[in-house]
Amino acid sequence: MPTSDFDLQATIARLFVYPVKSCAGVELPEVLLTETGLEFDRAWMVVDAGGEFVSQRELPRMALIRPQMKHMDMVLRAPGMLALHIAFDRVEAPVRVKVWRDEVAAYDMGDIAAQWFSDFLSEPGKPQKLRLVRFDPEQQRLSNKKWTGEFDAPNQFADGFPLLVVSEASLAELNDKLATAGHAHVGIERFRPNIVLAGIEAQDEDRVDSLHISTAEGEAEIRSAKPCPRCPIPDIDPATAVSTPEVGDALRTYRANPKVDGAITFGMNCIVLKGIDHLLKPGQAVGANYRFE
């Protein structure tokens, strides 16, 4: 169906993946859509000695770890550290790890990676014993069926859903509120979206059912599932790893969402219905119809 036949017409403005959960994102000129979201998104995760995931919530310096995706490997860089190369085709011992309430199968990535993360994320008086793990592709971890209904929506190490969609207009609205309060604008990176949409009104991503994306391989379809409740991570400046309260304070003035018991939301979690192995690119047309509830 041509996008002009939908209530709302948009375009993809930017695409991001977050290869290592809670580390910096990578903006890409094109990326493959898979059943678990965008290729390599949250494929790796950092865990503590007990196998429990860690994030910027406890270790804000994770924001300073910057991945770069190469042809055969991922290169991780952080201030004061030599680059760490993680091969796409190598893993070590199988392990069991926990992400939120789910215990899942994964693969440990070895002692060199473990030491690198432990060294960078340790602070004086607060040593860290951390491991890097990769999601086991044979593991099935599904989104909460309360929100996906009849659809099975597999994830890797994402918090709960394959994709997060945010619009440029929603960020502009927030930045207007920050400016009115005397604070600096913030970038979209604070909200860790996968797909950023242009050409729609603020918060329209909350109001639609499915997004139909025109790709060279045909139509891809992603369905809105759950508004994204926000933790303190958007308060962390991704350039410095310093947390200040301005963003959260601004969101609390207008983004309490009754659909999630009054939690503060920004962006929409989505699942993949159609278009596996289609290539997404900025500039592609997106059509959607408003949801009637």
C-alpha positions as CSV (number, residue, x, y, z in Angstrom):
1,M,0.0,0.0,0.0
2,P,1.5,3.4,-0.9
3,T,2.3,5.4,2.2
4,S,0.1,8.2,0.9
5,D,-2.9,6.0,1.7
6,F,-2.2,6.1,5.4
7,D,-3.4,8.7,8.0
8,L,0.2,9.6,8.7
9,Q,3.3,9.9,6.5
10,A,6.8,10.0,7.8
11,T,10.3,9.1,6.9
12,I,13.1,7.4,8.7
13,A,15.5,10.1,9.8
14,R,18.1,8.1,11.7
15,L,18.9,4.5,12.7
16,F,20.8,3.3,15.7
17,V,21.9,0.0,17.2
18,Y,23.3,-0.6,20.6
19,P,25.5,-3.7,20.2
20,V,26.5,-3.9,23.9
21,K,23.6,-3.3,26.2
22,S,23.8,0.0,28.0
23,C,27.0,1.1,26.1
24,A,26.9,3.9,23.5
25,G,25.0,3.5,20.3
26,V,26.1,3.3,16.7
27,E,24.4,5.4,14.1
28,L,24.2,3.5,10.8
29,P,23.5,4.4,7.1
30,E,21.6,1.1,6.7
31,V,20.8,-1.9,8.8
32,L,19.1,-5.2,8.4
33,L,15.8,-5.8,10.1
34,T,15.7,-9.1,11.9
35,E,13.0,-10.8,14.0
36,T,14.7,-9.6,17.2
37,G,15.0,-6.0,15.9
38,L,17.9,-4.4,14.1
39,E,20.9,-6.6,13.4
40,F,23.5,-6.8,16.3
41,D,21.2,-4.7,18.6
42,R,21.8,-5.7,22.2
43,A,23.6,-8.9,21.0
44,W,26.2,-8.5,23.8
45,M,25.8,-7.6,27.5
46,V,28.0,-7.0,30.5
47,V,27.2,-9.1,33.6
48,D,28.5,-9.1,37.2
49,A,30.1,-12.1,39.0
50,G,26.7,-13.6,39.6
51,G,25.6,-13.4,35.9
52,E,23.3,-10.5,36.4
53,F,23.3,-7.7,33.8
54,V,24.7,-4.3,34.7
55,S,23.7,-1.0,33.1
56,Q,24.3,2.8,33.2
57,R,21.9,2.8,36.1
58,E,24.6,1.5,38.3
59,L,27.7,2.2,36.2
60,P,27.1,5.4,34.2
61,R,30.6,5.2,32.7
62,M,29.2,2.5,30.4
63,A,27.9,5.5,28.3
64,L,31.6,6.3,27.4
65,I,32.2,2.8,25.8
66,R,31.8,3.4,22.1
67,P,31.4,0.4,19.7
68,Q,32.3,0.5,16.0
69,M,31.0,-2.2,13.7
70,K,33.6,-3.4,11.2
71,H,33.4,-6.1,8.6
72,M,34.5,-9.0,10.8
73,D,34.5,-7.6,14.3
74,M,33.3,-5.0,16.7
75,V,35.8,-2.5,18.1
76,L,35.2,-1.1,21.5
77,R,36.9,2.1,22.6
78,A,36.8,4.0,25.9
79,P,38.8,6.9,27.4
80,G,42.3,5.8,28.5
81,M,41.8,2.2,27.2
82,L,43.4,0.4,24.3
83,A,40.8,-0.7,21.7
84,L,39.1,-4.1,22.3
85,H,38.3,-6.2,19.3
86,I,35.4,-8.6,19.5
87,A,35.1,-11.1,16.6
88,F,31.6,-11.7,15.2
89,D,32.3,-15.4,14.7
90,R,33.9,-16.3,18.0
91,V,32.5,-17.1,21.4
92,E,33.9,-19.1,24.4
93,A,32.1,-21.0,27.1
94,P,28.3,-21.3,27.3
95,V,26.8,-19.6,30.4
96,R,23.5,-18.7,31.9
97,V,22.8,-15.0,32.6
98,K,20.0,-12.9,33.9
99,V,18.4,-9.9,32.2
100,W,15.6,-8.5,34.3
101,R,13.4,-11.5,35.2
102,D,14.7,-13.7,32.4
103,E,17.4,-16.3,32.8
104,V,18.8,-17.1,29.3
105,A,21.5,-19.0,27.5
106,A,24.5,-17.0,26.4
107,Y,28.2,-17.3,25.6
108,D,31.1,-15.8,27.6
109,M,33.5,-13.7,25.5
110,G,36.6,-14.6,27.4
111,D,39.1,-13.2,30.0
112,I,40.5,-10.4,27.9
113,A,37.1,-8.8,27.3
114,A,36.2,-9.4,31.0
115,Q,39.4,-7.7,32.2
116,W,38.8,-4.7,29.8
117,F,35.3,-4.0,31.1
118,S,36.3,-4.6,34.7
119,D,39.3,-2.2,34.5
120,F,37.3,0.6,32.8
121,L,34.2,0.4,34.9
122,S,36.0,0.0,38.3
123,E,36.3,3.1,40.5
124,P,38.6,3.8,43.4
125,G,37.3,1.7,46.3
126,K,34.7,0.0,44.0
127,P,36.4,-2.8,42.0
128,Q,34.2,-4.5,39.5
129,K,34.4,-8.2,38.4
130,L,32.6,-8.1,35.1
131,R,32.2,-10.4,32.1
132,L,31.0,-9.7,28.5
133,V,28.5,-12.2,27.1
134,R,26.8,-12.8,23.8
135,F,23.2,-13.9,23.3
136,D,22.8,-17.5,22.3
137,P,20.9,-17.4,19.0
138,E,19.2,-20.7,19.9
139,Q,17.6,-19.1,22.9
140,Q,14.1,-17.7,22.6
141,R,13.3,-14.8,24.8
142,L,9.9,-13.3,24.1
143,S,8.4,-9.9,24.8
144,N,5.6,-9.8,27.4
145,K,2.4,-11.2,25.8
146,K,0.3,-8.8,27.7
147,W,1.6,-6.2,25.3
148,T,2.1,-8.2,22.1
149,G,-1.1,-10.2,22.2
150,E,-1.2,-13.0,19.6
151,F,2.3,-12.2,18.4
152,D,5.5,-13.9,19.6
153,A,8.2,-11.1,19.6
154,P,11.7,-12.5,20.3
155,N,14.4,-10.2,21.7
156,Q,18.1,-10.6,22.5
157,F,19.2,-8.6,25.5
158,A,16.9,-5.6,25.0
159,D,15.0,-4.5,28.1
160,G,11.7,-6.0,26.7
161,F,11.0,-5.3,23.1
162,P,12.8,-5.6,19.7
163,L,12.6,-1.9,18.7
164,L,12.2,1.6,20.1
165,V,10.8,4.3,17.9
166,V,11.0,8.1,18.7
167,S,10.2,11.1,16.6
168,E,12.3,14.2,16.0
169,A,9.2,16.2,16.9
170,S,8.9,14.6,20.3
171,L,12.5,15.5,21.0
172,A,12.0,19.1,19.8
173,E,9.0,19.4,22.1
174,L,11.1,18.3,25.1
175,N,13.9,20.7,24.1
176,D,11.5,23.6,24.0
177,K,10.5,22.7,27.6
178,L,14.1,22.5,28.6
179,A,14.9,25.8,27.0
180,T,11.9,27.5,28.8
181,A,13.3,26.2,32.1
182,G,16.7,27.6,31.3
183,H,18.4,24.4,30.4
184,A,20.4,23.3,27.3
185,H,18.9,21.1,24.6
186,V,19.7,17.4,24.6
187,G,20.3,15.0,21.8
188,I,18.2,12.0,20.7
189,E,21.1,9.7,21.9
190,R,19.9,10.1,25.5
191,F,16.7,8.1,24.7
192,R,18.5,5.2,22.9
193,P,16.0,4.8,20.0
194,N,16.5,2.4,17.1
195,I,14.4,4.2,14.6
196,V,14.0,8.0,14.6
197,L,11.1,9.4,12.5
198,A,10.8,12.7,10.8
199,G,7.8,14.5,9.4
200,I,5.2,13.8,12.1
201,E,3.9,15.7,15.1
202,A,5.2,15.3,18.6
203,Q,4.2,12.0,20.3
204,D,2.5,10.7,17.1
205,E,4.6,7.5,17.6
206,D,2.4,6.9,20.6
207,R,-0.9,7.2,18.6
208,V,-0.4,4.7,15.7
209,D,-0.9,1.0,15.3
210,S,1.6,-0.3,12.8
211,L,4.4,1.4,10.9
212,H,4.6,0.3,7.3
213,I,8.1,1.0,5.9
214,S,8.9,1.0,2.2
215,T,12.1,-0.8,1.5
216,A,13.8,-2.0,-1.7
217,E,12.8,-5.6,-0.7
218,G,9.1,-4.7,-0.2
219,E,7.1,-3.5,2.8
220,A,8.3,-4.0,6.3
221,E,5.8,-3.7,9.2
222,I,6.5,-3.0,12.8
223,R,3.7,-2.8,15.4
224,S,3.5,-0.5,18.3
225,A,3.4,-2.5,21.6
226,K,4.0,-0.5,24.7
227,P,4.9,3.1,25.6
228,C,8.5,3.1,26.9
229,P,8.7,3.9,30.6
230,R,11.8,5.9,31.4
231,C,14.4,5.2,34.1
232,P,17.2,7.7,35.0
233,I,19.4,6.9,32.0
234,P,18.1,9.9,29.9
235,D,19.5,12.1,32.7
236,I,23.0,10.8,31.9
237,D,25.0,13.0,29.5
238,P,26.4,10.4,26.9
239,A,29.4,12.6,26.3
240,T,30.5,12.8,30.0
241,A,28.6,10.1,31.9
242,V,27.5,12.8,34.3
243,S,23.9,12.6,35.6
244,T,21.8,15.8,36.2
245,P,18.1,15.8,36.8
246,E,16.9,18.3,34.1
247,V,15.6,15.9,31.5
248,G,13.7,13.7,34.0
249,D,12.3,16.8,35.7
250,A,11.0,18.1,32.4
251,L,9.4,14.8,31.3
252,R,7.6,14.5,34.6
253,T,5.7,17.8,33.9
254,Y,3.9,16.3,30.9
255,R,4.7,12.6,30.1
256,A,2.9,10.6,32.9
257,N,1.1,7.8,31.0
258,P,-2.0,6.1,32.4
259,K,-1.4,3.1,30.1
260,V,1.5,2.2,32.3
261,D,0.2,3.2,35.7
262,G,1.3,6.7,35.4
263,A,5.0,6.0,34.6
264,I,6.9,8.7,32.6
265,T,7.1,7.5,29.0
266,F,9.0,8.7,25.9
267,G,9.0,6.7,22.7
268,M,7.2,3.6,21.7
269,N,8.4,0.0,22.0
270,C,7.6,-2.0,18.8
271,I,7.7,-5.6,17.5
272,V,8.5,-6.9,14.0
273,L,5.6,-8.3,12.0
274,K,6.9,-8.3,8.5
275,G,10.1,-7.6,6.6
276,I,12.7,-9.9,8.1
277,D,16.0,-9.4,6.3
278,H,14.9,-6.1,4.7
279,L,17.4,-3.3,4.7
280,L,16.3,-0.2,6.5
281,K,17.8,3.2,5.5
282,P,17.2,6.9,6.4
283,G,14.9,8.5,3.9
284,Q,12.6,5.5,3.5
285,A,8.9,6.3,3.6
286,V,6.8,5.2,6.5
287,G,3.0,5.1,6.7
288,A,0.7,4.5,9.6
289,N,-2.9,4.7,10.7
290,Y,-3.9,6.2,14.0
291,R,-5.0,3.7,16.7
292,F,-8.6,3.8,17.8
293,E,-9.0,2.6,21.4
